[in-house]
Amino acid sequence: MNPSLKKLLFWGVVLEAVIILVSYVVHQDYTETFRHAARYSGRLSAVVFLCTFYNYAKSFPSPLKTNLQLRNLLTLFAVVHLIHFVFLAMNMYLNALPVVPVKLVGGALAYVMIVMAPFKLHRLKYFWQLIYFYYVSLVMIITYIARIKGDFEGAEPFWGHYLALGAFIFCSLIFSWRMRKSFLNSLNS
């Protein structure tokens, strides 16, 4: 494991630990601790994902195999998102939230893709790499739409959800434009 990845993972785990500790200090009832930990851990994951997607778009169409910084960010995102999953699962269990299998299929596929990305994404063609980034973005967009609609029990919609939704849509569009431009430039040179 390279030193920069170790440092990223260390800080990612530290931030997740801070999230659970602060959630516990503020809400000592475990049901609320994990509800808030899942919420804020999800926000951390969203920021890490957008940084990862930005790095991919910035270096496109350079091969992912040679972009160590991007591969490190993919690993960081997988780790913080798995920790988010643990907080989310604990929240659902402790608060007896209903599990709707139809709604979980899309998110489950995204989780599998996220966990596999650090190991496999650099070996895949651009098409599959783009599928990964845009599918994960779509799942996050759908999650924020559900939050805005009030579909999350125990979490009221607020302005931050609109901001996150706008950020994901805006970044997806801007990154598409940047990658298209870079790709066309690489064909012309």
N, C-alpha and C positions, 0 to 999 in steps of 0.2 A: 504494500500500500504506500503510495507516494505521500510525502510530507504535507503537501497542500490539501490533499484529501483528508488526511488525519485531522488537520486543523479545522477544516470545514465541518467534518462530522462531529468533532468535539464541541464546536460552537452550536451546531444544530441541536445536539443532545442537551447541552446546557440551556439553550433557550426553551426547549420542551420541558425540562425540569423546572425552570423558572415559572413557566405557564402553569404547571400542575401545583407547584408550591403556592403561588399567588392565588390560584383558584381555591385552594384549601384554606388559606389564611382568610380570604374574603368570605368564603362560603363553606363553613365547616361541616355542613351536611353533605355527605358523599354524593347524594343525588345531584346537588347543585354544583359541587366541586367538579364532577366529571362533565356536567352539562356545559359549564363555562370553559373547562380545559379543552373540550372538543371544539367549542366555538373558536377560541383563540388559537388553538393549534391548527385549525383549518385555515385561518387567516395567514398564519406563518407559512403553511404549505403553499397557499396561493401566491404569496410574494416570492417564495423560492422558485415556484414553477414559472412565473413571469420572467424572473431573472434568467432562468435556464432557457426559456423560449427565446428571449432577447439575444442571448449568446449564440443560439443556433441560427437565428435570422441574420445576425451580424456577420457570422462566418460563412454563411451559405454562399456558394455551393462547395466550399472546401470540405474534404472528407471528414466525417465525424471521427474516423479512426485516429486521425492525427491531432484532434482537438482535445487535449488533456483537460483543459479548464471546463469545457462543456461536459465531458464524461464525468468529471468530479461533481459538477452541479447536478447531473442526472442521478448520481449516487446519493448526494445530499437530499435531493427531493424525494427519492424512494424511501430513505430512512425517516425523514420527518413526516412523510405521509403515512408510513406504517405506524409511527407513534400516534399520529392523529387517529388512525383507524382503531387503535387500542382504546384511546379516550372515547371515541365515538361508540364503540361496542359496549364499553362500560356504561356510558350514558344511557344507551338503549336498554341495557339489562337492568340497571338500577332504577330507572324511571319507568320500566315496563312499557316502553314505547312499542307500538305495533310494527311488525316487520311485514312489508308488502313486497312479496317476491318479484312482481312485475317491475316495480320501481328500482329494485336492487340489481337487476341484471346489467343495466348500463354502467352503474357504478362499479360493480364487481369486475366487469371486463376492464374498466379503466384501472382498477387496482392491480389486476394481473399485468397489464401493460406497463404500469409504473414500476412494479417490482422487477419485471424482466428487462426493462430498458437499460440499466447499467451494464447488463451482461450481453445483451443481444442487439440493441439498437444500432451500434456502430458497424455491425456486420450486414445490415440491411440496406437496400437501395433507398434513394431519396424518397421515392413514393411512399414507402412504409414509414420512414422517419416523419414525413409530413402527416401521414395518417395519425401517428402517435401524438404529435403536438396539437393537431387540430381536434382530435377526438377528446383528449384530456381537457382542452379548452372548452369544448362543447359541454362536457359533463359539468365542469365548473360553472359555466354560464347557466345551465339548467338548474344547478343547485342554487345559485343566487336568485334566479327567477322564482323558484319555489319559496325561498325565504321572503322575497318581496310579496308574494301572494299570501303569505302567512301559513304555508303548508308545514312548517316546522313547529311541532308542539314545544312550548316553553321558550320560544324565541320570537319576539315581536319584530316585524319589519322596521328598519330604521335607515337613515340616509346612507350609512356605510355600505349597505347592501347595493344600493343604486350606484354608488361610487365603484364598488368592486365589479359589478356587472358592466358598467361603462368601461372600466379599465380592461377587462377581458375582451370585450368587443372591439374597442379601439386598438389594443395591441394586436389582436388577430388580424385586423385589417392592415395596420401599418406594417407588421412583420411580413404579411403576404406581399405587399407592395415592394418592400425592400428586397425580399428574396427574388421576386420576379425580375426586378431591375438588375440585381447582381447576376442572376442566371443569364439574362439577355446579354449583359456586358461580357460574361465569360464566353459566350458563343461568338461574339464579335471580335474577340482578341485572339 
